[in-house]
Amino acid sequence: MTGTVGYPAAVSILETILVFVAIPLAVYGFFALVTLRSKFASRPRYRPGQAWDYPPVWWTANPEGAGQHTADSGHGDAAPSKVRGGASGNW
């Protein structure tokens, strides 16, 4: 050994551009396609002012109790509701 340090082979400008430009661009392009894939494949979003052509969907946290009436609703034969809670925090 002569003690010299250097590259084992010369690196061309084409190989340098491939490593430092083409490979990073390919990686960024791949991730851009993966993240934007759902945007291109999905239906158009609703924007305010557009017509709403879908049936209404009502959400409730307690679907079983959604149709129950409370005792003070004017129905004399209805049993008091056992559903408790709400803004007062009574459980």
Secondary structure, DSSP 8 states (H G I E B T S, - for coil): -------SS---HHHHHIIIIIHHHHHHHHHHHHHHHHHHHS-----TTS---S------S-GGGTT---GGGS-TTS-------STT---
